[in-house]
Amino acid sequence: MGMNKNTVLGWATLIMIVVGLGLIAIGIFKYREVSAWGFAAVGFGFFSIAWVFNALKGRV
């Protein structure tokens, strides 16, 4: 199975969305103190990078 650049960016986008959701879930369900804000911020950062990867598909 050959993977081209668009396939790699698609997989990277999917993995980053899953990790971002996991970080936000950890912040919501496990840590309810101040550290939850940090986990949520990093999770939304992963969403931002995944959005950029998705926008790059077809252009690289």
ABEGO torsion letter per residue (X at the ends): XBBBAAAAAAAAAAAAAAAAAAAAAAAAAABABAAAAAAAAAAAAAAAAAAAAAAABGAX
